Amino acid sequence: MKSVKEQFKIIMKGVAQVVSEESLIQKLEKSITEDRPLVVKLGLDPTAPDIHLGHAVVLRKIKQMQDLGHRAVIIIGDFTGKIGDPSGKSKTRKQLTTEEVLENAKTYEKQVFKILDRDKTELRFNSEWLSKLNFEDVIRLAGKVTVARILERDDFEKRYKSNEPIGLHEFFYPLMQAYDSVEIKADIEIGGTDQTFNILMGRNLQKDYGQESQAALFMPLLEGTDGIDKMSKSLGNYIGIFEKPEVIYQKTMTIPDNLIVKYFELATDIHPDTVEAIKKELEKPDTNPRDVKMRLAREITTLYCGEAEAIKAEEHFKTVFQKNLIPDNIDEISLVPELLTESGEVDLVKIIVKGGIAKSNGETRRLINQNAVKINGERYNALAMAKPQDNFVIQVGKAKFIRVIW
């Protein structure tokens, strides 16, 4: 294992808050002395996941700790998921069925191993222990916390003051998440800053059960490509970890310059000393942030697609965005009769939708009317065109291409 000082430096990269530094250092020292990996906990409620870089922040931190020799325990909240985490919610969440929870859990299991080391990860479902608690156990657990303490949570407090209903079952969510820490004897729990109450509850409950309290690491929320709002698929400012390499690279290049260092800290595994050097480099007046951002884009693309694909993605970016050329390696679609109009013309709307460039006919028509479509490099603003005698390339916006095969 690396020294305590080196481990602490790597673990703390990008962390918003730790409770507490002394506790974390003591656990690292004990881990080295006893030659025992620390148990690092992450709880996930299985609610239709589709992981992007924002979700991946805590997973990347766990991967860094796995690389330091520690063991991750990922708890899929198949039991707590039936309640739904009330954190940040202004009303009671819809309770999922067992079938919905298990289906979402399978998706999560597939996605987390895009980042984590499977050999150093233990996947558990909290129904394994929570479903076995009898009513006496539940009453005893409820006696560990007061109503006043529960109402200290911002979301509960706001709902209580505004006379919004709070289900009694919602009070049990933080207790059950805390009980997960007791069950697996967690040394460290990681979560976003929106999980502060739940994770600190775990520390308190462990102490009540005679265990050493876990250290708590809170990761900041990552802004999306717009540089304003938290990364979110619904806002369209996300970078998905399963997207094509050229898309991951190109989207990374759109982030504002002031987020370059934050993305290096939260979205990559590079050493904190290197991040510090990049920060100093960006402060120099002769440094072009674009060049540093290209390094960031290649780093992130490599993490999820491999180095070879990242290099290709960079060449694609240079071709399309710096040289304004049509790349060679683009998707192709055959010009079949179904893609022609009744009069025999090429139906551009159908082709663009079928090629996956736009989601609907209406969106395609808007793009064409806004002069966002090019045919072989020339702007084209009609919905159909006469049949050409050769292959042609449709370009929508800056980065979306499809070659139509005659």
KAVEN-V956703 format. One record per run of one state. SS is the DSSP state (alpha for helix, beta for strand, coil for the rest). FROM is the first residue (numbers start at 0). LEN is the number of residues. If there is no record, write none. Layout:
ss=SS from=FROM len=LEN
ss=SS from=FROM len=LEN
This chain:
ss=coil from=0 len=3
ss=alpha from=3 len=8
ss=coil from=11 len=3
ss=beta from=14 len=5
ss=coil from=19 len=1
ss=alpha from=20 len=14
ss=coil from=34 len=4
ss=beta from=38 len=6
ss=coil from=44 len=7
ss=beta from=51 len=1
ss=alpha from=52 len=15
ss=coil from=67 len=3
ss=beta from=70 len=6
ss=coil from=76 len=3
ss=alpha from=79 len=3
ss=coil from=82 len=15
ss=alpha from=97 len=15
ss=coil from=112 len=5
ss=alpha from=117 len=3
ss=beta from=120 len=5
ss=coil from=125 len=1
ss=alpha from=126 len=4
ss=coil from=130 len=4
ss=alpha from=134 len=8
ss=coil from=142 len=4
ss=alpha from=146 len=4
ss=coil from=150 len=3
ss=alpha from=153 len=8
ss=coil from=161 len=6
ss=alpha from=167 len=17
ss=coil from=184 len=3
ss=beta from=187 len=5
ss=alpha from=192 len=16
ss=coil from=208 len=6
ss=beta from=214 len=5
ss=coil from=219 len=3
ss=beta from=222 len=1
ss=coil from=223 len=6
ss=beta from=229 len=1
ss=coil from=230 len=9
ss=beta from=239 len=1
ss=coil from=240 len=4
ss=alpha from=244 len=8
ss=coil from=252 len=4
ss=alpha from=256 len=11
ss=coil from=267 len=4
ss=alpha from=271 len=12
ss=coil from=283 len=5
ss=alpha from=288 len=17
ss=coil from=305 len=1
ss=alpha from=306 len=16
ss=coil from=322 len=9
ss=beta from=331 len=3
ss=coil from=334 len=2
ss=alpha from=336 len=3
ss=beta from=339 len=1
ss=coil from=340 len=5
ss=beta from=345 len=2
ss=alpha from=347 len=7
ss=coil from=354 len=6
ss=alpha from=360 len=9
ss=coil from=369 len=3
ss=beta from=372 len=3
ss=coil from=375 len=2
ss=beta from=377 len=2
ss=coil from=379 len=4
ss=beta from=383 len=2
ss=coil from=385 len=6
ss=beta from=391 len=5
ss=coil from=396 len=3
ss=beta from=399 len=6
ss=coil from=405 len=1
